[in-house]
Every structure is written in structure tokens, then in C-alpha cells.
Amino acid sequence: MPAAKTSTAWSATLHKDHLKVQGEFTFPTPGYKVELKRKVPQGINPSILLLEKAVTTPHGIEPQHVVTIPVSFEEQTTAHYHEVEILPDGIKIAVTTH
């Protein structure tokens, strides 16, 4: 499976008790599906939320052109995260609060 390229268009925002992470991945062909899931178990630093990228590859023949897919993750939380890290890519996003 070709690796997804990551964009610099990432954000993580905490509004009271609601965390929203948004970004995008670029793939070499259409047909890929991608989602972010909470990593289990989490790491040792409780101020960093670890998310895992889950990619589903296309089935069958796809046209050869690059596509960018938006992705987001949302959850209700009482934790005060300072950073979100997307694994295995190592993308680190500072959390802004509003």
C-alpha cells in the first residue's frame, strides 16, 4: 500500500468539553478511505492524545491521479490535552482552546 502524504492543514481545537481534530491525507489514487481512531492503550503522557490512522485500500482498478481526503476526529472529553499525535505518521498538532 502506498503511503499517504500528509498536509500541513491540521488543527486540534478544544471547546469546553469537546475536542475536534481536522486534517487531510493525500493518496496516489481515488478509492482510499481513512479515519482516525483513539489509540488503545494511550501513551504515558496524559496531556497528549494519541490517534491512529486507519486506511482502507481501494478494491479494483482506480484511475491514476492524486486525491486529497479530509479526515476528522471528535470526542467529548474532560481531559485538557496540549497536543494530539497521529500514528504511525508522527504528525503532532498543538491543541488550541476556545
N, C-alpha and C positions, 0 to 999 in steps of 0.2 A: 504494500500500500504506500503510495507516495505521501510524503509528509506534508501537512498543511502549513502554509506560511501564515505568520501572524501579522496583524495590523497594529499600528500604534493607536488605533481608535478604541482604547479600552477605558472604562470608568467603573468605579465602585462607589456607590452612594448609600449612606445610612440616614434614613429619615425616621427619627424616633426609634421605633422597633421594627423597621422594615429595611432590609438590605437588598439592593439591586446591583447586579454586576452585568455590564454590557460590553460587547466587543464583536470582533468578526475574525473569521479564518478564511484563507484563500486556498482553493484546491485547483488541481490541473484540469479537471473536467467536471461537468454537472453530475448530479446524482448522489453526491455525498450528503450525508446527514450528520450533524454534530450537535451534541448537547453537553452541558456542564452538570456534573453531579458532585455532591459533597463527598469528599474522601473519607473512607472509614478504614481504620481509625484516623482521627485528626492528628496533627503533629504535637510536639511538646510545648509550643508557644501558643497559649490561648488567644493572643491578640492577632494571630494570623489564621485566616480561614483558608483551608486547602480544598481546592476543587479539582476534579479530574475531567479531562476532555475525553468524551466517548464518541468515537467516529464509526459510522456505518458506511461501508463502501458501496458503490453503485453495483447493480447487477446488470449484466449485459453490456452491450457496446454503447459508449457515450461519445458525443462529439468532442473533439479535442480543442477546447477553449477554456480559459481560466474563469472561474467563478468565485465570487466572494459571498460567504454565507454569514448573516448576522446570528449571534448567539446571545442568550441572556440566562441569568440565574437569579431567582428571587426567593427570599425566605423571611419569615417573621423571626426576630431574634431579640434576646435581651443582652447578648454579648456586645462588647464595644470593640470591634475589630479595627485594627490600624492598617491592615494590609490583607490582600487576597492574592494567593498564588495559584496559578493554573498549572497542573501537572499533566503530562510529563514535560511540557514546553518550558517551564520555569518563568512564565510571564508573571511579573509582580506588579500589582496595582495598589496604589495608596488609596485608602478609603477616605472619602470626604463626608463630613456630616452636615446636615441641614436641620 
